[in-house]
Amino acid sequence: MNDHPEIPSDEPAIGLSFRVPLDETGREVVFQSHVSADCSEAQLNGLLDKLSRAGERQKAKALMPTYQNELNIKKEALAKETNDLFMASSERDTQLEIWRRASSESGRRNWRPSPGQQQDHVKIEARIKQAEQNIKILSKQIDSEEKRVSLYKDRLGAEV
């Protein structure tokens, strides 16, 4: 599938090697081709563009499983944080209901929770705030990962 004309063996040619690193482990793919020594700039750039697209596609093929796995891990973490937020919110709601009952049953006008109860409430509120912050961060990370996965799927084309 060579779009470029064959170069006779007695005619001068320019040899090209195009290296594309695939991942952090040092794996790479190398494309080699050649063009006539008197080729036009458009022919040379066309070949380089073709090699670049092929390299990016191979890189996408190599990295796609890693990026998809990272996305899945972040989605699982988001589900866990959402559950943690629900549990902490439920605890807070239960605690506030218990306090309302205790206040009405005590008959005192200015009923206040004990220092231990207040400390428990502060801890629950801190868990809620932490879960909300983690959800916000994870949502941004998931959005970014989904965009990256989409980009690599586009590079792979119909193969995905």
Long-range contacts (C-beta under 8 A, 24 or more apart in sequence): 3-46, 3-50, 4-33, 4-35, 4-43, 4-47, 5-36, 7-34, 7-35, 7-36, 11-36, 11-37, 12-36, 12-37, 12-38, 13-37, 14-39, 14-44, 16-47, 16-48, 16-51, 18-48, 18-51, 18-52, 18-55, 20-55, 20-56, 20-58, 20-59, 21-59, 22-58, 22-59, 22-62, 22-63, 23-62, 23-63, 23-66, 27-62, 29-55, 29-58, 29-59, 31-55, 56-155, 57-155, 57-156, 57-157, 59-155, 60-152, 60-153, 60-155, 60-156, 61-156, 61-159, 63-152, 64-149, 64-152, 64-153, 64-156, 64-160, 67-145, 67-148, 67-149, 67-152, 68-149, 70-145, 71-142, 71-145, 71-146, 71-149, 74-138, 74-141, 74-142, 74-145, 75-142, 77-134, 77-138, 78-135, 78-138, 78-139, 78-142, 81-131, 81-134, 81-135, 81-138, 82-131, 82-135, 84-127, 84-131, 85-128, 85-131, 85-132, 85-135, 88-124, 88-127, 88-128, 88-131, 89-128, 91-124, 92-121, 92-124, 92-125, 92-128, 95-120, 95-121, 95-124
